[in-house]
Amino acid sequence: MSQKVRAVVARGKEQPVAVETVVVPDPGPGEAVVRVQACGVCHTDYHYRQGGITDDFPFLLGHEAAGVVEEVGEGVEEVAPGDFVILNWRAVCGRCRACRRGRPWYCFDTHNARRKMTLEDGTELTAALGIGAFADKTLVHAGQCTKVDPAASPAVAGLLGCGVMAGLGAALNTGNVQRGDSVAVIGCGGVGGAAVMGADLAGAGRIVAVDIDDRKLEVARKLGATHTVNSRDTDPVAAVRELTGGFGADVVIDAVGVPETYRQAFYARDLAGTVVLVGVPTPEMRLELPLLDVFGRGGALKSSWYGDCLPSRDFPMLIDLHLQGRLDLDAFVTETIALDGVEEAFDRMHAGDVLRSVVVL
């Protein structure tokens, strides 16, 4: 039987979001209804609100979430009612060319629920990243539910559903940071801060955090940065080179995603070094680099989608590290808020006042 719940809806481009009543249908084959316990406020939700991803309004926002499985549809074996899960937007298909090659983190045919959540008048909602978790309950594909240790706080666990996993994975998976490597991270918000933490977890010898906000740089030090550079006052390329013996860093992670920071990352790396782009650019952005420099500097230029993570592999492992005291995920939770506080949380996010605001239900 369908259920009516509270949820945060964006009805139109650049319009303030509001809490509305949403209808959640029974789960169909391969689907699950999850009672959401916590959901982080992510830049991606704001991009949906602004119409920067698609124009399929109205949107049901929220995707960085954890909760408890309440009901499952026919054929679901991965999870069962009562399981504590982190929601993910990469429910791999197991059949596409990437999955068949043993690279499921590149899956080209990820799953979402087929049934639609709606407004009370029947208007279908587009769930952000196929999740829509700024809600008391949400309907997802069962493959979007990753079971983890219920000893973890939902407010912390949910952050692995997007931003924190993106940053950790940019360092650990895409950048393949090794013990003793030098690493620079440009942009030290939630994703960049997680990249700093991932580089530290991997054993990097020198971690240079770059940002224009001294508050974020101070947090980056607490997350593992050995050096900080305020690029509002200092040329970050020259600073990173100076801090790495004049060579540049082995891995440079761009967690901003604009042409200027990408060029900085490109020239701040060592010869044969790696650039990882994890910040998300907008469609109109263009990048120009001398092709001879691309050829002559060698190395690798990589993009990191979702930290190249495999949720079934990475989420339980990272939660275990957190519970062991080896991964301080609590450091990313700046504040907890109610469901009706999302619009104001967007303002604090843009002002740089928070790493993460987390809706707790």
Long-range contacts (C-beta under 8 A, 24 or more apart in sequence): 1-26, 2-26, 3-33, 3-137, 4-120, 5-135, 5-136, 5-137, 6-135, 6-136, 6-339, 7-60, 7-62, 7-117, 7-132, 7-134, 7-135, 7-136, 7-138, 7-339, 8-60, 8-61, 8-62, 8-134, 8-135, 8-339, 8-342, 9-58, 9-59, 9-60, 9-61, 9-119, 9-125, 10-48, 10-49, 10-57, 10-58, 10-59, 10-61, 11-57, 11-58, 12-57, 12-58, 13-50, 13-51, 13-55, 13-57, 14-49, 14-50, 14-51, 15-49, 16-343, 17-49, 17-61, 17-342, 17-343, 18-343, 19-339, 19-340, 20-119, 21-119, 21-120, 22-60, 22-117, 22-118, 22-119, 22-120, 22-125, 22-135, 23-117, 23-118, 23-119, 23-120, 24-117, 24-135, 24-137, 24-138, 24-139, 25-115, 25-116, 25-117, 25-118, 25-139, 26-71, 26-73, 26-115, 27-71, 27-72, 27-73, 27-76, 27-113, 27-115, 27-139, 28-73, 28-74, 28-113, 28-114, 28-115, 29-73, 29-74, 29-75, 30-73, 30-74, 30-75, 30-76, 30-111, 30-141, 30-142, 30-143, 31-72, 31-73, 31-76, 31-113, 31-114, 31-115, 31-139, 31-140, 31-141, 31-142, 32-69, 32-70, 32-71, 32-72, 32-73, 32-76, 32-79, 32-139, 32-140, 32-141, 32-142, 32-144, 32-145, 33-69, 33-70, 33-71, 33-72, 33-137, 33-138, 33-139, 34-65, 34-67, 34-68, 34-69, 34-70, 34-85, 34-87, 34-133, 34-137, 34-138, 34-139, 34-140, 34-145, 35-67, 35-68, 35-69, 35-70, 35-136, 35-137, 36-62, 36-65, 36-66, 36-67, 36-133, 36-134, 36-135, 36-136, 36-137, 36-138, 36-361, 37-65, 37-66, 37-67, 37-68, 37-154, 37-158, 37-360, 37-361, 38-65, 38-66, 38-67, 38-153, 38-154, 38-155, 38-157, 38-158, 38-336, 38-358, 38-359, 38-360, 38-361, 39-63, 39-64, 39-65, 39-66, 39-133, 39-134, 39-158, 39-358, 39-359, 39-361, 40-64, 40-65, 40-158, 40-159, 40-161, 40-162, 40-163, 40-356, 40-357, 40-358, 40-359, 41-337, 41-342, 41-345, 41-346, 41-349, 41-356, 41-357, 41-358, 41-359, 42-162, 42-163, 42-190, 42-356, 43-163, 43-280, 43-349, 44-128, 44-129, 44-162, 44-280, 45-128, 45-134, 45-342, 45-346, 46-346, 46-349, 46-350, 47-280, 48-128, 49-346, 52-282, 54-126, 56-126, 57-126, 58-119, 58-123, 58-125, 58-126, 59-125, 59-126, 59-127, 59-128, 59-132, 60-117, 60-125, 60-126, 60-127, 60-128, 60-132, 60-134, 60-135, 60-138, 61-128, 61-132, 61-134, 61-342, 62-128, 62-131, 62-132, 62-133, 62-134, 62-135, 62-138, 62-342, 62-359, 63-87, 63-89, 63-127, 63-128, 63-129, 63-130, 63-131, 63-132, 63-133, 63-161, 63-162, 64-133, 64-158, 64-159, 64-161, 64-162, 64-163, 65-131, 65-133, 65-138, 65-158, 65-161, 66-148, 66-152, 66-154, 66-155, 66-157, 66-158, 66-161, 67-133, 67-154, 67-158, 69-145, 70-137, 72-142, 73-142, 76-142, 78-142, 78-143, 78-145, 78-147, 79-142, 79-145, 79-147, 83-145, 83-147, 84-147, 84-148, 84-149, 84-150, 84-152, 84-154, 84-157, 85-145, 85-146, 85-147, 85-148, 86-145, 86-146, 86-148, 86-157, 86-158, 86-160, 86-161, 86-311, 86-315, 86-319, 87-131, 87-133, 87-138, 87-140, 87-144, 87-145, 87-146, 87-158, 87-161, 88-144, 88-145, 88-146, 88-161, 88-311, 88-315, 89-129, 89-130, 89-131, 89-144, 89-161, 89-162, 89-306, 90-306, 90-309, 90-310, 90-311, 91-141, 91-142, 91-143, 91-144, 91-311, 92-143, 92-310, 104-310, 105-173, 105-306, 105-308, 105-309, 105-310, 106-305, 106-308, 111-141, 111-143, 111-144, 112-140, 112-141, 112-144, 113-139, 113-140, 113-141, 113-144, 115-139, 129-162, 131-161, 134-339, 134-342, 134-359, 136-339, 136-361, 146-311, 146-312, 146-315, 146-316, 147-316, 148-315, 148-316, 148-319, 149-316, 149-319, 149-320, 149-323, 151-323, 152-319, 152-322, 152-323, 153-330, 154-360, 155-333, 155-336, 155-358, 155-360, 156-322, 156-329, 156-330, 156-332, 156-333, 157-319, 157-329, 158-358, 159-190, 159-329, 159-332, 159-333, 159-356, 159-358, 160-314, 160-315, 160-318, 160-319, 160-329, 162-306, 163-190, 163-191, 163-194, 163-332, 163-356, 164-190, 164-191, 164-194, 164-329, 164-332, 164-356, 165-194, 165-306, 165-307, 165-309, 165-314, 165-315, 165-318, 166-191, 166-194, 166-278, 166-304, 166-306, 166-307, 167-191, 167-192, 167-193, 167-194, 167-195, 167-196, 167-197, 167-198, 167-255, 167-278, 167-307, 168-194, 168-195, 168-197, 168-198, 168-201, 168-307, 168-318, 169-198, 169-304, 169-306, 169-307, 169-308, 169-309, 169-314, 170-194, 170-195, 170-198, 170-253, 170-255, 170-276, 170-278, 170-304, 170-307, 170-308, 171-195, 171-196, 171-197, 171-198, 171-199, 171-201, 171-202, 171-204, 171-251, 171-253, 171-276, 172-198, 172-201, 172-202, 172-307, 173-304, 173-307, 173-308, 173-309, 173-314, 174-276, 174-278, 174-302, 174-303, 174-304, 174-307, 174-308, 175-199, 175-251, 175-253, 175-274, 175-276, 175-302, 175-304, 176-251, 176-274, 177-202, 177-203, 177-204, 177-250, 177-251, 178-202, 178-203, 178-204, 178-250, 179-203, 179-204, 179-205, 180-204, 180-205, 181-205, 181-249, 181-250, 181-251, 182-206, 182-207, 182-208, 182-243, 182-244, 182-249, 182-250, 182-251, 182-270, 183-207, 183-208, 183-249, 183-250, 183-251, 183-252, 183-253, 184-208, 184-209, 184-210, 184-236, 184-240, 184-249, 184-251, 184-252, 184-253, 184-265, 184-268, 184-269, 185-209, 185-210, 185-220, 185-225, 185-252, 185-253, 185-255, 186-210, 186-211, 186-231, 186-236, 186-252, 186-253, 186-254, 186-255, 186-256, 186-261, 186-264, 186-265, 186-268, 187-211, 187-254, 187-255, 187-256, 187-257, 187-261, 187-279, 188-213, 188-216, 188-217, 188-219, 188-220, 188-225, 188-255, 189-216, 189-255, 189-352, 189-355, 190-332, 190-355, 190-356, 191-255, 191-278, 191-279, 192-216, 192-220, 192-253, 192-255, 192-256, 192-279, 193-219, 193-220, 193-223, 193-331, 193-332, 193-355, 194-223, 194-332, 195-253, 195-255, 195-278, 196-220, 196-223, 196-224, 196-225, 197-223, 197-224, 197-327, 197-328, 197-331, 199-224, 199-251, 199-253, 200-224, 201-321, 201-326, 201-327, 204-251, 206-243, 206-244, 206-249, 208-239, 208-240, 208-243, 208-244, 208-249, 210-236, 210-239, 210-240, 210-264, 213-352, 215-352, 216-352, 219-331, 219-355, 222-331, 223-328, 223-331, 231-264, 236-264, 236-268, 237-264, 237-267, 237-268, 240-268, 241-268, 244-270, 247-271, 248-273, 249-273, 250-274, 251-276, 252-276, 253-278, 254-278, 254-279, 255-279, 257-281, 258-285, 259-285, 259-286, 259-287, 259-288, 262-287, 263-287, 263-289, 266-293, 266-297, 266-301, 269-297, 269-299, 270-299, 271-297, 271-298, 271-299, 272-297, 272-298, 272-299, 273-297, 273-299, 274-299, 274-300, 274-301, 274-302, 275-299, 275-300, 275-301, 275-302, 276-302, 276-303, 276-304, 277-301, 277-302, 277-303, 277-304, 278-303, 278-304, 278-307, 331-355, 332-356, 333-358, 336-360
